[in-house]
Amino acid sequence: MKLLVFFLTFIIFFSCNAPDNNQSITSSDSIATVESITDKIRKDPKNTSLLIQRAKLFSQNNQPENAINDLVVAISIDSLNPQIYYDLSEAYIKAAKSSKSKEWLEKALKLFPDSADVHIKLAQLHLFVKEYVKSMQYLAKAEELNNNKAEIYFLKGIIYKEMIDTTKALENFQIATTLNPDYYDAYILLGNILSARKDSNAVYFYKNAINVIPTSPEAHYNLGYYYQNSNNFEKAINEYYTIVNDIDSTYFQAYFNIGYINMNFKNDYKSAISFFTKAINHRSNYYEAFHNRGFCYEQLKNFSEAKNNYESALAIFPNYELSILGLNRIDKYK
């Protein structure tokens, strides 16, 4: 079992401006909004604010090429608006065109050499491609221009974390949260580092992340997993229940972990089977859940069901040794 992985190399480009993580756009709502903005653009085609709004909707709905088209038009109308350059660079990253992203940010740097934000965006880009030294150089310049920007220290923290210097990573993430007390991503990373160290201060930072975004399944899961690894099983289960009951009923990892606790620490195999089944219902290729369900059936002496589940696990992951061993054990009972 593993703590949820925080995919830094992608999200760094889209998290540093502290967006409202509680907001989401359904497909039907976004289509209606795009259509309404498009009607306005037809009447006022040189309105850059409208073009930027529509580009953001396209980007949120994984249509980066459409976003790029709008932003290129916007920048041709207003070439002195730095935000358009930032949005365009992010759209190119989403479109897997990092060289084009760099090109537009370098144009922005020539126009706005004293902007800390431009240097931060270039630092993000170089971090994205793992050019840590270059990224640090841009961050140093950004800090020289404006040392009150939380994003500078958040990015420095990521670089130190990637370089396995967790002490400096912690220092910088903490500075980021001091400058921006609502910096959810920094709280999560602080919690993750301290959790890996088995440091109880992880709880404080995960709870801060929850205070910022109460409906974050990630924050509740990571807190629950810390409790689980600390043998505080009831608190762990409470966090997992909060996820599946109040936030996301399809969150298969939470069901799996409740099942795991029931199986390994409570010897309640029937309850564990129920939760592993729920995990499988929401992730059909969850071979670990099939295996664990098989193990529970084995402990209950229901060898036919145990065999079925071990075989299901191996159908997904043919070399999964635990299920191979499970089948071998069952053969001895025959």
C-alpha positions as CSV (number, residue, x, y, z in Angstrom):
1,M,0.0,0.0,0.0
2,K,1.3,3.4,-0.9
3,L,0.5,7.0,0.1
4,L,-1.2,8.8,-2.8
5,V,1.4,10.1,-5.2
6,F,1.5,13.8,-5.7
7,F,2.3,14.3,-9.3
8,L,4.6,17.3,-9.1
9,T,6.1,17.3,-12.5
10,F,2.7,18.2,-14.0
11,I,0.7,20.1,-11.4
12,I,3.4,22.6,-10.6
13,F,2.5,24.6,-13.6
14,F,-1.2,24.8,-12.6
15,S,-1.1,25.0,-8.8
16,C,1.1,28.0,-8.0
17,N,-1.5,30.7,-8.4
18,A,-3.7,29.0,-5.7
19,P,-6.8,28.4,-7.8
20,D,-10.1,27.7,-6.2
21,N,-9.9,23.9,-5.9
22,N,-13.5,23.6,-4.9
23,Q,-14.7,24.8,-8.3
24,S,-15.5,22.3,-11.1
25,I,-17.3,22.7,-14.4
26,T,-19.5,20.0,-15.7
27,S,-19.5,19.3,-19.4
28,S,-23.0,20.7,-20.0
29,D,-22.3,23.8,-17.9
30,S,-19.0,24.4,-19.7
31,I,-20.6,24.1,-23.2
32,A,-23.3,26.5,-22.3
33,T,-20.7,29.0,-20.9
34,V,-18.5,28.7,-23.9
35,E,-21.5,29.3,-26.2
36,S,-22.6,32.3,-24.2
37,I,-19.1,33.8,-24.3
38,T,-18.8,33.0,-28.0
39,D,-21.9,35.0,-28.7
40,K,-20.4,37.9,-26.9
41,I,-17.1,37.6,-28.8
42,R,-19.1,37.7,-32.1
43,K,-20.4,41.1,-31.0
44,D,-17.1,42.3,-29.6
45,P,-14.3,40.3,-31.3
46,K,-11.5,42.5,-29.9
47,N,-12.5,42.1,-26.3
48,T,-9.4,40.3,-24.8
49,S,-11.2,39.7,-21.5
50,L,-13.8,37.5,-23.2
51,L,-11.1,35.7,-25.2
52,I,-9.2,35.0,-22.0
53,Q,-12.4,33.8,-20.3
54,R,-13.1,31.4,-23.1
55,A,-9.5,30.2,-23.2
56,K,-9.7,29.3,-19.5
57,L,-12.8,27.3,-20.0
58,F,-11.2,25.4,-23.0
59,S,-8.2,24.7,-20.8
60,Q,-10.3,23.4,-17.9
61,N,-12.0,21.1,-20.3
62,N,-8.8,19.7,-21.8
63,Q,-9.0,21.6,-25.0
64,P,-5.6,23.3,-24.9
65,E,-5.5,23.9,-28.7
66,N,-8.7,25.9,-28.6
67,A,-7.3,27.8,-25.6
68,I,-4.1,28.6,-27.5
69,N,-6.1,29.9,-30.5
70,D,-8.0,32.3,-28.3
71,L,-4.9,33.5,-26.4
72,V,-2.9,34.1,-29.6
73,V,-5.7,36.3,-30.8
74,A,-5.8,38.1,-27.5
75,I,-2.1,38.7,-27.4
76,S,-2.2,40.1,-30.9
77,I,-4.7,42.7,-29.6
78,D,-3.0,43.4,-26.3
79,S,0.7,42.5,-26.3
80,L,1.4,44.3,-23.0
81,N,-0.8,42.1,-20.8
82,P,1.5,39.7,-19.0
83,Q,-1.3,37.4,-17.9
84,I,-2.0,36.4,-21.5
85,Y,1.6,35.2,-21.8
86,Y,1.3,33.2,-18.6
87,D,-2.0,31.6,-19.7
88,L,-0.5,30.9,-23.2
89,S,2.5,29.2,-21.7
90,E,0.3,27.0,-19.5
91,A,-1.9,26.1,-22.5
92,Y,1.2,25.0,-24.4
93,I,2.3,22.8,-21.5
94,K,-1.1,21.1,-21.5
95,A,-0.8,20.6,-25.2
96,A,2.6,18.9,-24.6
97,K,4.5,21.7,-26.3
98,S,7.0,22.8,-23.7
99,S,9.3,24.5,-26.3
100,K,6.5,26.8,-27.4
101,S,5.7,27.5,-23.7
102,K,9.3,28.6,-23.2
103,E,9.2,30.7,-26.3
104,W,6.3,32.8,-25.1
105,L,7.7,33.1,-21.6
106,E,11.0,34.4,-23.0
107,K,9.0,37.0,-25.0
108,A,7.3,38.0,-21.8
109,L,10.7,38.3,-20.0
110,K,11.9,40.8,-22.7
111,L,8.8,42.9,-22.2
112,F,8.7,42.6,-18.4
113,P,12.2,42.0,-17.2
114,D,11.4,43.3,-13.7
115,S,8.4,41.1,-13.2
116,A,8.8,38.5,-10.5
117,D,5.9,36.6,-12.0
118,V,7.7,36.1,-15.3
119,H,10.7,34.7,-13.5
120,I,8.5,32.4,-11.5
121,K,6.8,31.1,-14.6
122,L,10.1,30.4,-16.2
123,A,11.3,28.6,-13.1
124,Q,8.2,26.5,-13.2
125,L,8.9,25.6,-16.8
126,H,12.5,24.6,-16.1
127,L,11.4,22.6,-13.1
128,F,8.8,20.8,-15.3
129,V,11.7,19.6,-17.5
130,K,13.9,18.9,-14.4
131,E,16.4,21.6,-15.1
132,Y,16.8,22.4,-11.4
133,V,19.8,24.7,-11.5
134,K,18.2,26.9,-14.2
135,S,14.9,26.9,-12.2
136,M,16.7,28.0,-9.1
137,Q,18.4,30.9,-11.0
138,Y,15.0,32.2,-12.0
139,L,13.7,31.8,-8.5
140,A,16.6,33.7,-7.1
141,K,15.9,36.6,-9.4
142,A,12.2,36.5,-8.6
143,E,13.0,36.6,-4.9
144,E,15.3,39.6,-5.5
145,L,12.4,41.4,-7.2
146,N,9.7,40.4,-4.7
147,N,10.4,38.2,-1.7
148,N,6.8,38.1,-0.6
149,K,5.5,35.7,-3.2
150,A,4.7,32.3,-1.7
151,E,5.1,30.6,-5.1
152,I,8.9,31.2,-5.0
153,Y,9.3,29.2,-1.9
154,F,6.9,26.6,-2.9
155,L,8.9,25.9,-6.1
156,K,12.1,26.0,-4.2
157,G,10.6,23.4,-1.8
158,I,9.7,21.2,-4.7
159,I,13.3,21.4,-6.1
160,Y,14.8,20.5,-2.8
161,K,12.3,17.7,-2.4
162,E,13.3,16.4,-5.9
163,M,16.9,16.6,-4.9
164,I,16.2,14.6,-1.7
165,D,17.0,17.5,0.6
166,T,13.8,17.3,2.7
167,T,15.1,19.6,5.4
168,K,15.4,22.5,3.0
169,A,12.1,21.5,1.3
170,L,10.3,21.7,4.7
171,E,11.8,25.1,5.4
172,N,10.6,26.5,2.0
173,F,7.2,25.0,2.1
174,Q,6.7,26.5,5.6
175,I,7.7,29.9,4.3
176,A,5.2,29.5,1.5
177,T,2.4,28.8,4.0
178,T,3.4,31.7,6.2
179,L,3.1,34.0,3.2
180,N,-0.1,32.3,2.0
181,P,-2.0,30.6,4.8
182,D,-4.3,29.0,2.2
183,Y,-1.5,27.3,0.3
184,Y,-3.2,23.8,0.1
185,D,-0.4,22.2,-2.0
186,A,2.3,23.3,0.4
187,Y,0.4,21.9,3.4
188,I,0.0,18.5,1.6
189,L,3.7,18.3,0.8
190,L,4.7,19.3,4.3
191,G,2.4,16.5,5.6
192,N,3.8,14.0,3.1
193,I,7.4,14.7,4.1
194,L,6.7,14.5,7.8
195,S,4.5,11.4,7.3
196,A,7.4,9.6,5.6
197,R,9.5,10.5,8.7
198,K,6.7,9.2,11.0
199,D,6.6,12.7,12.5
200,S,3.2,13.4,14.2
201,N,3.4,17.0,13.0
202,A,2.1,15.7,9.7
203,V,-1.3,15.7,11.3
204,Y,-1.2,19.5,11.8
205,F,-0.4,20.1,8.1
206,Y,-2.9,17.7,6.7
207,K,-5.6,19.3,8.9
208,N,-4.5,22.7,7.6
209,A,-5.0,21.4,4.1
210,I,-8.4,20.2,5.1
211,N,-9.3,23.6,6.5
212,V,-8.4,25.1,3.2
213,I,-10.3,22.5,1.1
214,P,-12.7,20.5,3.4
215,T,-13.8,18.3,0.5
216,S,-10.4,17.2,-0.6
217,P,-10.3,13.4,-0.7
218,E,-6.5,13.6,-1.0
219,A,-6.0,15.4,2.3
220,H,-8.4,13.2,4.2
221,Y,-6.8,10.1,2.6
222,N,-3.3,11.2,3.5
223,L,-4.3,12.0,7.0
224,G,-6.1,8.6,7.3
225,Y,-3.0,6.8,5.9
226,Y,-0.8,8.5,8.5
227,Y,-3.1,7.4,11.2
228,Q,-3.1,3.9,9.8
229,N,0.7,3.7,9.7
230,S,0.6,5.0,13.3
231,N,-1.7,2.1,14.3
232,N,-4.5,4.6,15.1
233,F,-7.0,2.5,13.2
234,E,-10.2,4.1,14.3
235,K,-9.1,7.6,13.4
236,A,-7.9,6.2,10.0
237,I,-11.2,4.6,9.3
238,N,-13.0,7.8,10.3
239,E,-11.0,9.7,7.6
240,Y,-11.7,7.0,5.0
241,Y,-15.5,7.1,5.9
242,T,-15.5,10.8,5.6
243,I,-14.3,10.4,2.0
244,V,-16.7,7.8,0.8
245,N,-19.7,9.0,2.8
246,D,-19.3,12.8,2.4
247,I,-17.0,13.5,-0.5
248,D,-16.5,10.8,-3.2
249,S,-18.4,7.5,-2.9
250,T,-16.2,6.1,-5.8
251,Y,-12.8,6.6,-4.0
252,F,-11.7,3.0,-4.2
253,Q,-8.4,3.5,-2.2
254,A,-10.5,4.4,0.9
255,Y,-12.6,1.2,0.6
256,F,-9.5,-0.8,0.1
257,N,-7.8,0.6,3.2
258,I,-10.8,0.0,5.4
259,G,-10.8,-3.6,4.2
260,Y,-7.1,-3.9,4.8
261,I,-7.5,-2.7,8.4
262,N,-10.4,-5.1,9.0
263,M,-8.4,-8.0,7.4
264,N,-4.9,-7.4,9.0
265,F,-5.6,-5.8,12.3
266,K,-9.2,-6.9,13.3
267,N,-9.4,-10.3,11.7
268,D,-12.9,-9.4,10.6
269,Y,-12.7,-11.1,7.2
270,K,-16.4,-10.8,6.4
271,S,-16.3,-7.0,6.8
272,A,-13.0,-6.9,4.9
273,I,-14.6,-8.8,2.0
274,S,-17.4,-6.2,1.8
275,F,-15.0,-3.3,1.5
276,F,-12.6,-5.0,-1.0
277,T,-15.7,-5.7,-3.1
278,K,-16.6,-2.0,-3.0
279,A,-13.1,-1.1,-4.1
280,I,-13.3,-3.6,-7.0
281,N,-16.7,-2.2,-8.0
282,H,-15.1,1.2,-8.5
283,R,-11.8,-0.1,-10.0
284,S,-12.3,-3.3,-11.9
285,N,-8.5,-4.0,-12.4
286,Y,-7.6,-3.6,-8.7
287,Y,-5.6,-6.9,-8.5
288,E,-4.5,-6.2,-4.8
289,A,-8.2,-6.0,-3.8
290,F,-8.9,-9.3,-5.6
291,H,-6.0,-10.9,-3.9
292,N,-6.9,-9.6,-0.4
293,R,-10.5,-10.7,-0.9
294,G,-9.2,-14.1,-1.9
295,F,-7.1,-14.2,1.2
296,C,-10.2,-13.4,3.4
297,Y,-12.1,-16.2,1.7
298,E,-9.2,-18.5,2.4
299,Q,-9.3,-17.6,6.1
300,L,-13.0,-18.4,6.1
301,K,-12.3,-21.8,4.5
302,N,-14.2,-20.8,1.4
303,F,-11.5,-22.2,-0.9
304,S,-13.5,-22.0,-4.2
305,E,-14.1,-18.3,-3.8
306,A,-10.5,-17.8,-2.7
307,K,-9.3,-19.6,-5.8
308,N,-11.6,-17.4,-8.0
309,N,-10.2,-14.2,-6.5
310,Y,-6.6,-15.3,-6.7
311,E,-7.1,-16.2,-10.3
312,S,-8.8,-12.9,-11.0
313,A,-5.8,-11.1,-9.5
314,L,-3.4,-13.1,-11.7
315,A,-5.5,-12.4,-14.8
316,I,-4.8,-8.7,-14.2
317,F,-1.2,-9.1,-13.0
318,P,0.1,-12.6,-14.1
319,N,3.3,-12.4,-12.0
320,Y,1.7,-11.3,-8.7
321,E,3.6,-13.5,-6.3
322,L,1.2,-13.3,-3.4
323,S,-1.7,-14.7,-5.5
324,I,0.5,-17.4,-6.9
325,L,1.4,-18.4,-3.3
326,G,-2.3,-18.3,-2.4
327,L,-3.2,-20.7,-5.1
328,N,-0.4,-23.0,-4.0
329,R,-1.7,-23.0,-0.5
330,I,-5.2,-23.8,-1.7
331,D,-3.9,-26.7,-3.7
332,K,-2.6,-28.3,-0.5
333,Y,-6.0,-28.3,1.0
334,K,-7.4,-30.5,-1.8
